[in-house]
Amino acid sequence: MPGAVVIVGAGQAGISCAMALRRGGWEGPVTLVGREPHFPYERPPLSKRVLIAEVGPESLILADDDALAKLEVEFVQAEVVAIDREHRRVRLSDGSERDYGHLVLATGGNPRYLPAALPGADTPGVHVIRTIDDAVAVAHRLETVRDVVVIGGGFIGVEAAAALASAGRNVAVLEAVPSLLARVAPVELGEWATSYLERHGVTVRTSTMAASIDTDDDGRLSGVTATDGARYPAGLVIVGIGAVPEVALAESAGLRVERAIVVDDDLRTDDPAIFAVGDCAVQVRADGTQHRLESVQAAQDQGRHVAGVLLGTSVAGYREVPWFWSDVGEARIQMAGRIDLATDVILRGDVADDDFSLFGFDGDTFVGVATVNRSRDYLAGRMFLRSGRELQRSTAADEAVDLRALARRPVDPAR
């Protein structure tokens, strides 16, 4: 069926693609296949409000039966187990098959688990947070738990630690490297996150890993012993040490995979009928640079871009400026661009007051911004990045300059 689109994965990339196709006028069949027993839902609240039962999982639903029916999107709760590229057909775990003219892989990622060799790694009460079911299981266990250890100091770990502390739990965070948020943000933001968590009662230990997950005489989870010999009591352990792209289906189909599914400027794989979007994909652009962006925004944007390619409305390759936000307790973090690539960072504001911005430069080139409770600076930085306009270090550092107004100023064509 040349006009049929099958989307594998009902996360935010998959549902965004399906919605954009229908809203853009796609007339052929659209099938969305999700392996979880839930309608498509948003994930950011899982490590925050759902975790501590401030909101129920039903509030996260992006499209229910009625909405999908109105969009004329067939939603199948199953897993795609094989791709027949020759006949353009997928086989599902329920035994059914679907023909496709275009296939979109939005398979996301799988959480990293503690190494099996770590003593006690499989003890009940050790959880990851990737799905609604994960967050609900943690929330249920929290009803009878006071002490929590979070292993991993990325955004999931930092968000969860802040939420748990606000809910009155005793929390310790163990991070293997010298700074929190080190994989995605400058050390200055990691240092602020450490200070923020500690001010809210969280124990933070960097350059520290779990040496064992401990149990009592009855085999119940009792704590975590760290590599420095310190022991932290725990009735719950949350593991937030990253995720790995889900590429098994693509590999079995013979698509090009280099840790993630390789796609081109338009997010197309080496099979012209198959696209890949979101956490499972890495874009190799015409200039040879690689771009893999793990965020809700990137997943949504990429899903919409593929829809535009199929509809004929995307006139250029995928080039959206990446952006990201996170709520850490009462603080709002916003990031745009690739500040993780910065060699130098300019500070605006006051870190001690939880009110500051970090403007990142690679040489003289502005590459990204990270802000805490400074939306105007974030929006200004994003505008500079999207327009490609030059931003001077001295300008970024000058608090007297209204960066947002400057970013909006028309470019002088004579210059």
C-alpha positions in Angstrom: 0.0 0.0 0.0 2.1 2.9 -1.3 0.1 5.5 0.8 0.2 3.5 4.0 2.4 4.8 6.9 3.3 2.5 9.8 4.9 4.1 12.8 6.7 1.8 15.2 6.6 3.3 18.7 3.9 5.3 20.3 6.0 7.7 22.3 6.2 11.4 21.7 8.0 11.1 18.4 5.5 8.5 17.0 2.3 10.3 18.0 3.7 13.7 16.8 4.4 12.1 13.4 0.9 10.6 13.2 -0.8 13.8 14.2 1.2 15.9 11.8 0.4 13.6 8.9 -3.3 13.8 9.5 -3.3 17.6 10.3 -1.3 18.1 7.1 -3.8 16.3 5.0 -2.3 12.8 4.6 -5.1 10.6 3.1 -3.6 7.2 3.3 -3.8 4.7 6.2 -1.8 5.6 9.3 -1.0 2.9 11.8 0.7 3.6 15.2 2.1 0.6 16.9 2.9 0.8 20.7 4.3 -1.9 22.8 3.1 -0.5 26.1 -0.4 -1.2 27.4 -1.2 2.5 27.4 -2.3 5.2 25.0 0.5 7.6 23.9 1.6 9.8 26.9 4.1 12.4 27.8 7.1 11.3 29.8 8.7 14.4 31.6 6.3 14.3 34.6 7.2 10.6 35.4 10.4 11.5 37.3 8.6 14.4 39.1 4.9 14.7 39.8 3.8 11.2 39.0 6.7 9.8 41.1 5.4 11.4 44.2 1.7 10.9 43.3 0.9 14.6 42.8 -0.8 13.7 39.6 -2.2 10.4 38.2 -0.9 8.7 35.1 -4.2 9.4 33.3 -3.3 13.1 33.2 -0.4 12.4 30.9 -2.4 10.9 28.0 -1.7 12.7 24.7 -4.4 10.9 22.6 -7.1 8.5 23.7 -9.4 6.3 21.7 -11.7 9.1 20.7 -8.8 11.4 19.7 -7.2 8.7 17.6 -10.5 7.8 16.0 -11.1 11.4 15.0 -7.6 11.4 13.5 -8.3 8.2 11.7 -5.1 6.7 13.2 -5.2 2.9 13.8 -3.6 2.3 17.2 -2.3 -1.2 17.8 -1.0 -2.2 21.2 1.6 -4.8 20.2 5.3 -5.1 19.3 6.7 -5.1 15.8 8.9 -8.3 15.7 10.1 -8.2 12.1 10.4 -6.0 9.1 10.1 -7.5 5.6 11.8 -4.8 3.5 11.3 -6.6 0.2 7.5 -6.7 0.5 7.2 -3.6 2.7 5.5 -5.4 5.5 5.9 -5.7 9.3 4.9 -8.6 11.5 3.5 -7.9 14.9 3.6 -9.9 18.2 -0.1 -10.6 18.0 0.5 -12.5 14.7 -1.0 -9.8 12.5 0.8 -8.0 9.6 0.7 -4.5 8.2 1.8 -3.4 4.8 3.5 -0.1 4.5 4.5 2.4 1.8 6.6 4.3 4.4 7.8 3.0 7.8 8.8 5.3 10.6 10.9 3.8 13.4 10.3 5.7 16.7 11.4 2.9 19.0 13.1 5.2 21.6 15.5 3.8 24.1 15.8 1.3 26.9 17.1 2.3 30.4 20.5 1.2 31.5 20.3 -1.2 34.5 22.8 -1.8 37.2 25.5 -4.3 36.1 24.4 -7.9 36.8 27.7 -8.4 38.6 26.9 -5.7 41.2 25.9 -7.5 44.4 22.2 -7.1 45.0 21.5 -5.5 41.6 18.3 -7.5 41.2 16.9 -6.9 44.7 13.2 -6.0 44.8 12.9 -2.3 45.3 15.6 -1.3 42.8 13.8 0.6 40.0 14.3 2.5 36.8 11.9 5.3 35.6 11.2 5.0 31.9 7.5 4.2 31.7 4.2 5.0 33.4 4.3 1.6 35.0 7.8 2.3 36.4 6.7 5.6 38.0 3.5 4.1 39.5 5.5 1.2 41.0 7.9 3.7 42.6 5.0 5.9 43.9 3.4 2.8 45.4 6.6 1.8 47.1 7.2 5.3 48.5 4.0 4.9 50.6 6.0 2.9 53.1 9.6 4.2 52.5 11.5 7.0 54.1 15.0 6.5 52.8 15.8 6.6 49.1 19.1 6.3 47.2 19.3 7.7 43.6 22.1 6.2 41.5 22.9 8.6 38.7 23.1 12.4 38.6 21.7 13.2 35.2 18.4 15.0 34.8 16.3 12.0 35.7 18.3 11.5 39.0 18.3 15.2 39.8 14.6 15.7 39.1 13.7 12.6 41.1 15.9 13.6 44.1 14.3 17.1 44.2 10.8 15.7 44.0 11.4 13.0 46.7 13.0 15.6 49.0 10.0 17.9 48.6 7.8 14.9 49.6 9.7 14.5 52.9 12.0 11.6 52.0 15.6 11.2 53.0 17.5 11.2 49.7 21.1 10.4 48.7 22.4 10.8 45.2 25.5 8.9 44.0 27.1 10.0 40.8 30.1 8.3 39.2 31.7 11.4 37.7 32.9 14.6 39.5 29.8 16.7 38.6 26.0 16.3 38.3 24.5 16.8 34.8 28.0 16.4 33.4 27.0 14.6 30.1 24.7 17.4 28.9 25.6 20.6 30.7 28.6 22.8 31.9 30.1 22.0 35.2 28.7 25.4 36.5 25.2 24.0 36.1 26.2 20.8 37.8 27.6 22.7 40.7 24.4 24.7 41.1 22.4 21.5 41.0 24.5 20.0 43.8 24.1 23.2 45.9 20.3 23.3 45.2 19.8 19.7 46.2 21.9 20.0 49.4 20.0 23.1 50.4 16.8 21.0 50.2 18.2 18.2 52.4 19.6 15.8 49.7 23.0 14.2 50.3 25.0 14.4 47.1 28.2 12.3 46.5 30.0 12.7 43.2 32.9 10.6 42.0 31.1 7.8 43.8 29.5 4.6 42.6 27.4 1.8 44.3 29.6 -1.0 45.4 26.6 -3.2 46.5 22.9 -3.1 47.1 22.4 -4.3 50.6 19.6 -6.4 52.2 18.6 -7.3 55.7 18.4 -10.8 57.2 15.1 -11.3 55.5 16.4 -10.4 52.1 14.7 -7.1 52.0 16.4 -4.0 50.5 18.1 -2.1 53.3 20.7 0.3 51.8 23.5 0.9 49.4 27.2 0.7 50.1 29.3 3.1 48.0 32.7 2.6 46.6 34.1 5.0 49.3 32.9 2.6 52.0 30.0 4.9 53.1 26.6 3.2 53.6 23.3 4.9 52.8 20.0 3.4 54.1 17.4 2.8 51.5 14.0 1.2 51.2 14.0 2.2 47.5 16.8 2.6 45.0 16.1 4.6 41.8 18.6 4.0 38.9 19.0 6.8 36.5 22.2 6.1 34.6 21.0 6.8 31.1 19.5 4.9 28.2 20.6 3.0 25.1 18.9 3.4 21.7 16.4 0.6 20.9 17.9 -0.7 17.6 17.3 -4.4 17.6 14.5 -4.3 15.1 16.5 -2.1 12.7 19.6 -4.3 13.0 17.5 -7.5 12.3 16.2 -5.7 9.2 19.7 -5.0 8.0 19.6 -1.2 8.4 22.7 0.8 9.1 23.2 1.0 12.8 26.1 2.7 14.6 25.0 2.6 18.2 21.8 4.3 17.0 19.9 4.0 13.7 21.8 6.1 11.1 19.6 8.6 9.2 20.4 11.4 6.7 19.4 15.1 6.5 15.7 14.2 6.2 15.9 11.5 8.9 15.7 8.7 6.3 17.6 5.4 6.8 19.6 3.7 4.1 16.3 2.2 3.0 14.4 5.1 1.3 11.1 3.8 2.5 12.2 3.8 6.2 12.7 6.7 8.5 13.9 6.8 12.2 13.2 9.6 14.7 13.8 10.4 18.3 16.1 8.7 20.8 16.7 5.6 18.5 18.3 7.7 15.7 21.5 9.5 15.0 21.5 12.0 12.1 24.7 12.0 10.0 24.5 15.3 8.0 26.0 16.0 4.6 29.0 17.6 6.3 29.7 14.4 8.2 28.7 15.7 11.6 26.6 13.4 13.9 23.6 14.7 15.8 21.7 12.6 18.4 19.4 14.5 20.6 17.6 12.9 23.5 14.7 15.2 24.4 11.0 15.5 24.1 11.3 18.5 21.9 13.7 16.7 19.5 11.4 13.7 19.3 8.4 15.8 18.5 10.2 18.0 16.0 11.7 15.0 14.2 8.3 13.3 14.0 6.8 16.4 12.5 9.7 16.8 10.1 9.2 13.3 8.7 5.5 14.0 8.3 6.5 17.1 6.3 8.8 15.1 4.1 6.0 12.7 3.3 3.6 15.6 2.7 6.1 17.5 0.6 6.1 20.5 3.0 9.6 20.0 4.5 11.8 21.9 2.0 15.1 21.5 3.9 16.8 18.9 6.0 16.1 18.7 9.8 18.0 21.5 11.4 16.0 22.5 14.4 17.9 24.1 17.3 17.7 21.7 20.1 16.0 22.9 23.3 15.1 21.3 26.6 13.5 22.2 29.9 13.4 20.6 33.4 11.8 21.4 36.7 14.2 20.7 39.6 12.1 21.3 42.6 10.9 24.9 42.3 13.6 25.8 39.8 13.1 25.9 36.1 16.1 24.9 33.9 15.9 25.8 30.2 18.6 25.0 27.6 19.0 25.6 23.9 21.7 24.7 21.4 24.7 22.5 22.2 26.1 24.1 25.4 27.7 20.7 26.1 30.1 21.5 23.3 31.2 24.8 24.8 34.8 25.4 25.6 34.1 28.5 27.6 31.0 29.7 29.5 29.9 33.3 30.3 27.8 33.8 33.5 24.9 36.3 33.8 23.1 36.7 37.1 23.6 35.2 40.5 24.0 31.5 41.0 23.4 31.8 44.8 20.0 33.2 44.1 19.0 30.5 41.7 18.7 33.2 39.0 21.4 33.0 36.3 22.3 32.1 32.8 25.2 30.4 31.2 26.1 31.3 27.6 28.4 28.8 26.0 31.0 29.6 23.4 33.3 27.3 21.3 36.1 29.7 20.4 34.2 32.9 19.3 31.1 31.0 18.2 28.0 31.0 20.4 26.8 27.4 20.7 24.3 27.2 23.5 22.6 28.6 26.6 21.5 27.2 29.9 19.4 29.2 32.3 17.9 28.8 35.8 14.7 30.8 36.3 15.7 33.2 33.5 13.3 32.6 30.7 14.1 35.9 28.9 17.8 34.9 28.6 16.8 31.5 27.4 14.5 32.8 24.7 17.1 35.4 23.6 19.8 32.7 23.3 17.4 30.5 21.4 16.6 33.3 19.0 20.3 34.0 18.4 20.9 30.3 17.7 18.0 30.0 15.3 18.9 33.1 13.3 22.6 32.4 13.2 23.3 35.9 14.3 26.6 36.6 16.0 26.7 37.1 19.8 29.8 38.6 21.4 31.1 37.3 24.7 31.2 40.9 26.1 27.5 41.4 25.1 26.5 38.1 26.8 28.3 39.1 30.0 26.8 42.6 30.2 23.7 42.5 32.4 22.7 46.0 31.2 22.1 44.6 27.7 18.5 43.3 27.0 19.5 40.3 25.0 16.0 39.5 23.9 15.5 42.9 22.5 18.9 42.7 20.8 18.0 39.3 19.3 14.8 40.7 17.9 16.5 43.7 16.3 16.4 43.5 12.4 19.7 42.7 10.8 21.2 45.6 8.9 21.6 44.3 5.3 24.4 46.7 4.6 26.6 45.1 7.2 
